[in-house]
């Protein structure tokens, strides 16, 4: 991982379901990320939800993506 690359973390099934319930969305409504993206953790498969943590001005912004 490069120092400028934001942290990418794979959510487990429980965390993914809590996220979907919290925002009342389905996986098809979450933005996508390609399985070939080099930033993804090695054990990702299609359908996994990824949490991206980007630090900006001492604030952590969270983004979520579904692997396709």
N, C-alpha and C positions, 0 to 999 in steps of 0.2 A: 504494500500500500504506500502511495506517495504521501508526503507530508501535507500537500495541499488538497488531497482528496478527502471528501467528507466520509465519516464512518458509516458503513453499510452493515446492517444487522438483520439476520433472518428471524422473523417472528415465529414462535412455536404456535401450534394449533389453537391453544387457549387464548394467547395474546391476539392472534389474528381474529378470532371470533369476537373477542371483547371490542376490538377496534371497529369491526363491521357493525356490531350492535350499537356502539357509542355514537357513530355517525349515521346510522340507519342507511347503510349502503350495501351493495353487493360487490363482489370482486370485479365484476365487469365495469363498475363505475369508478374504480380507482385507476389513476394513471399507470401506464405500462412502462416496463423496462425490459430490454432484450436479454435473453439468457447468455448471449455472447458478450455482454458488457463486462469489462475487466474488473470493475469495482465490486462485483458481486462476490459474496463468500463462495468458496469452492463447492459446498454441499447443496447448493440451490437447485431446485427443479422447477419446471413450469407449474405455475399456480401458487407458488410461495409468495408471501407478502414480505417486502423488505422495508425496514425503517432506515431512513437516511438522516443523520444528525449533522447539521452544518452550523458551525460557530461563526456568528457575525456580531461584532461589537459587544463582546462578552455576553451574548444571548444565544441560546441554542434553539435553532429552528428545526422542527421535525417535518419530514416529508415521507410519504408512503407510496410504494410502487408495487405492482403485481408483475411477477416474472412471466414473460411470454416467449 
